[in-house]
Every structure is written in C-alpha cells, then in structure tokens.
Amino acid sequence: MLGFDWHSSGTTTTTCGALKMALPPQEQGIAIAGGKGATSRNAPDDIEKYGDTFSLSSQKIDRLKYSSRMTAKVDNSCIQDGYQLYHHCLFFTESGSWAVVQQGMNEDFARRHHWLSDFIEKPHSGICCDKIESKVLDMTAKESESSRKISLDLIKDNPEHLRKYFKPSGQRMLTDFECGFGLPSHHPVLDIDISEKGMGVLKKAYELQPVNYEELISLQGMGPKKIRALALISDLVFGSPPSWRDPVKYSFTHGGKDGFPYPVDREVYDNSIRILHESLESAKLEKKERYGAIKRLEEYIKVPGFD
C-alpha cells in the first residue's frame, strides 16, 4: 500500500531479478522464468529447464509455456493502453502452480500487471500505475463479453465477408472531385491489412474454427490491429461496444515515504492501520495466529519516519 520509491518500474525489475538469482528452485520449490528486456524471451527455455528440475510432466510444462505466452499476448493485444511490455516473469512451483508479474512502459510511466490464473474475463489480480488513461480498449472486461462473442462469430462465419467493412464503399466522395476541398485521398478508419497476406490470418482462424475467444486470440498473427478492428465492427455494425475504461484501479494508496509520488497523509494512513487492526481482531483466527498477525502489523506501524 505504501510506495517507498518513485522509480516503481526499477523496483519491479530489480526485485524480480534478485529473486531469480537468489532462489534455488531445487531447495525452495519455486522457479522464476524470464526477466527484463531480451531476458524475457528466455521464459520458455527457463520453464523447460526448471520444469525438468521439478520433474513436471510434459503436459504441465506445455501449460506453463502457454500461460507465459498468453499473459503477454493479452496485455499487449487485448488491453490496448499504450504501454509496451518490456519485463515478463513467470513464477511457478514444483506442483505447477503459477503467477506472472510483467510490466510495460509508455514515454512517461510504467504499468505493472499481476496474474494468478485464467486469461480472458477479468484475469488480473491487479494492474498498478501512477496514471489512469482516459481511453483504453479492454477486451478482458466483463462489459466486453458481447464484443468478444461477436468477434468470434465474425471469424467463424468466414472472414471474407469482412472485406466490405474494411474497404471504401462505391459511393463517390468529396475527394473524387477536382477541388477535393483540401481533403486527403485516404483516411483509414480500421487500421488492418486487407491484402491476401493480412486476410490470411483471418482465413486460417476460420478454417480452425476456434471454440472460444481465448483460442482465437492465441493464434499466431492475431495481433492488436485485428483484435481492435473486430471490436470496432462489433460496435459500429452490431451495436455491441467493448469496454474503453482503463482497468487500472490504483497505484500507491498512501504516497511515498519520501513524498513521491505524493506525500503521505498521516490521518488517512493511521485510519488504514486502524481498519487493518480491527479486521484482525474480528477475524476467525486462532488466538496465537491473531497475536502473530497483530505483531507483524505493529512492525509496519513502526517504520522509521512515521513514529
């Protein structure tokens, strides 16, 4: 809840990197695949290596690789927020359970994504950023359920008929006349490649007949432009708009200890501690467990600078 440093992006990458170096999988039963930049692309090899260390079945190893690929695909393509992923770490245990921490950046801010399971509807356990964007295409939102269904139906019903939505109509336009009123000759509305090569991905998807939206977006070549175009058609033609609300909920609730990204309000901070304390008091815990939890909470209260 408390931001200890303003450079939150570096905090994520260095913490994950330190854990990957410090945790011996054979002793702790936890392995970390991937990392920052080019290291993130080593995730499949890391999963294979540590999966063998844990004696995981080939099916579980393949599932972990799929989870790694799909979490990155969703955050780069299904949530179009302008933050390009550059850090990806998949944590997994000797039983095959997994979690993902990955991070993207735009020109000014970092955005961290937390995953525990699932891939499509509200799959994140949290998305943290210091800024909420005004407009973000979020195909993982509950509100995008109808848009996802129509996108799938458009593909399963032969994508050839989609060309009419991508190509200009036969109606004459102002730009057809000599004066043109200074208007450009072409203005793309749906940014998608309608050449044979571009349509090839959609045709392949049609031939495979994906059973659900997850299977559709998992196909190679189904990138942000095609996902966005299908979402726009579902809105403009069929009246089922996707969600354009940024899925970020909050970043730091109490600001930074050093005053960045904003100073801590002591009264609000103390009130949060009181709520946590009362929650522990009323929790259905054994007496020893409750005392232990309260003791840990008191350690947080005694952070230097807040006495």
TALIN-V151209 format. One record per residue. N is the residue number from 1. PSI is psi as a letter, one per 40 degrees, with the letter a starting at -180 (999 if undefined). Layout:
n = [N & N]
psi = [PSI & PSI]
//
This chain:
n = [1 & 2 & 3 & 4 & 5 & 6 & 7 & 8 & 9 & 10 & 11 & 12 & 13 & 14 & 15 & 16 & 17 & 18 & 19 & 20 & 21 & 22 & 23 & 24 & 25 & 26 & 27 & 28 & 29 & 30 & 31 & 32 & 33 & 34 & 35 & 36 & 37 & 38 & 39 & 40 & 41 & 42 & 43 & 44 & 45 & 46 & 47 & 48 & 49 & 50 & 51 & 52 & 53 & 54 & 55 & 56 & 57 & 58 & 59 & 60 & 61 & 62 & 63 & 64 & 65 & 66 & 67 & 68 & 69 & 70 & 71 & 72 & 73 & 74 & 75 & 76 & 77 & 78 & 79 & 80 & 81 & 82 & 83 & 84 & 85 & 86 & 87 & 88 & 89 & 90 & 91 & 92 & 93 & 94 & 95 & 96 & 97 & 98 & 99 & 100 & 101 & 102 & 103 & 104 & 105 & 106 & 107 & 108 & 109 & 110 & 111 & 112 & 113 & 114 & 115 & 116 & 117 & 118 & 119 & 120 & 121 & 122 & 123 & 124 & 125 & 126 & 127 & 128 & 129 & 130 & 131 & 132 & 133 & 134 & 135 & 136 & 137 & 138 & 139 & 140 & 141 & 142 & 143 & 144 & 145 & 146 & 147 & 148 & 149 & 150 & 151 & 152 & 153 & 154 & 155 & 156 & 157 & 158 & 159 & 160 & 161 & 162 & 163 & 164 & 165 & 166 & 167 & 168 & 169 & 170 & 171 & 172 & 173 & 174 & 175 & 176 & 177 & 178 & 179 & 180 & 181 & 182 & 183 & 184 & 185 & 186 & 187 & 188 & 189 & 190 & 191 & 192 & 193 & 194 & 195 & 196 & 197 & 198 & 199 & 200 & 201 & 202 & 203 & 204 & 205 & 206 & 207 & 208 & 209 & 210 & 211 & 212 & 213 & 214 & 215 & 216 & 217 & 218 & 219 & 220 & 221 & 222 & 223 & 224 & 225 & 226 & 227 & 228 & 229 & 230 & 231 & 232 & 233 & 234 & 235 & 236 & 237 & 238 & 239 & 240 & 241 & 242 & 243 & 244 & 245 & 246 & 247 & 248 & 249 & 250 & 251 & 252 & 253 & 254 & 255 & 256 & 257 & 258 & 259 & 260 & 261 & 262 & 263 & 264 & 265 & 266 & 267 & 268 & 269 & 270 & 271 & 272 & 273 & 274 & 275 & 276 & 277 & 278 & 279 & 280 & 281 & 282 & 283 & 284 & 285 & 286 & 287 & 288 & 289 & 290 & 291 & 292 & 293 & 294 & 295 & 296 & 297 & 298 & 299 & 300 & 301 & 302 & 303 & 304 & 305 & 306 & 307]
psi = [d & h & h & e & i & d & g & d & d & d & d & d & d & d & d & d & d & d & d & d & d & d & h & h & d & d & d & e & e & h & i & h & i & a & a & i & b & d & d & d & e & e & d & d & d & d & d & d & d & d & d & d & d & e & f & i & i & d & d & d & d & d & d & d & d & d & d & d & d & d & d & d & d & d & d & d & d & d & h & g & e & e & h & h & h & e & h & h & h & h & h & i & i & e & e & e & i & i & i & h & h & i & i & i & i & a & d & d & i & i & h & h & h & h & i & d & i & i & e & c & h & f & e & i & e & i & h & h & i & e & h & h & i & d & h & h & h & g & e & e & i & d & e & e & d & d & d & d & d & d & d & d & d & d & d & e & f & h & e & d & e & e & d & d & d & d & i & i & i & e & h & i & i & d & e & d & i & d & d & e & f & e & i & i & e & h & h & h & d & h & g & i & h & e & i & d & d & d & e & d & d & d & d & d & d & d & d & d & g & i & d & i & d & d & d & d & e & e & i & h & e & g & a & d & d & d & d & d & d & d & d & d & d & d & d & d & d & e & f & g & i & i & h & e & h & h & e & h & d & i & c & h & d & e & a & i & d & e & e & h & e & i & i & h & h & d & d & d & d & d & d & d & d & d & d & d & d & d & d & d & d & e & i & g & i & i & d & d & d & d & d & d & d & d & d & d & d & d & d & d & d & f & h & h & e & e & 999]
//
